[in-house]
């Protein structure tokens, strides 16, 4: 740069004025979604938790039935049910 360019640049730059302050976006502490949705989600979690606890308690109190159960099931029916559920999602 030439000296004349530097002095012209210095004239256009006023270093005494502070740069503008950009405020931070206000973050809300409010939970997204409505309260009813969160009640529904927590109710579902509670329900599935109860089912799993019930399953584990039943497995502890009736181990013979849980051990004998798979031999009484039909593998073909289970396979058919799985295929129906998987293919129905594509329709």
Secondary structure, 3 states (H helix, E strand, C coil): CCHHHHHHHHHHCCCCCCCCCCCCCCCCCCCCCCHHHHHHHHHHHHHHHHHHHHHHHHHHHCHHHHHHHHHHCCHHHHHHHHHHHHHHCCC
